[in-house]
Amino acid sequence: MLDHIGIPVSKLGRSRQFFVAALAPLGYKVIFDLPTAVGMGDAAFPSFWIGGSESRDPLHIAFSASNRAAVDAFHRAALAAGGRDNGQPGVRAQYHPNYYAAFVYDPDGNNIEVVCRKG
């Protein structure tokens, strides 16, 4: 099981603003706001971290959503926060008949996905 994940970002303030907006539909909130890193989660535990770094390669990260409406809300919020579309919300039957997902690139080019596996 995954406990937490951290990704490097080039501009912490810009990425903080993006992820706060994009992940709000999933219930994520800032739990730790440090000078060099930000920890977010859906309770008292930060399961997702971003930290300032000058050197990094793009990553793919998938967050789960409890329903399809949350996937749609993530996509809208991420685009409004400056993300670039990498896949409109919809079923990806090639993965699973109920694989409903949306994809965006964050400000650093990371491919951020939100998926609901419920029909």
Buried (B, 14 or more C-beta within 10 A) or exposed (E): EEEEEBBBBBEBEBBBBBBBBBBBBBEBEBBEEEEEBBBBBBEEEBBBBBBBBEEBEEBEEEBBBEEBEBBBBBBBBBBEBBBEEBEEBBBBEEEEEBBBBBBBBBBBEBBBBBBBEEE
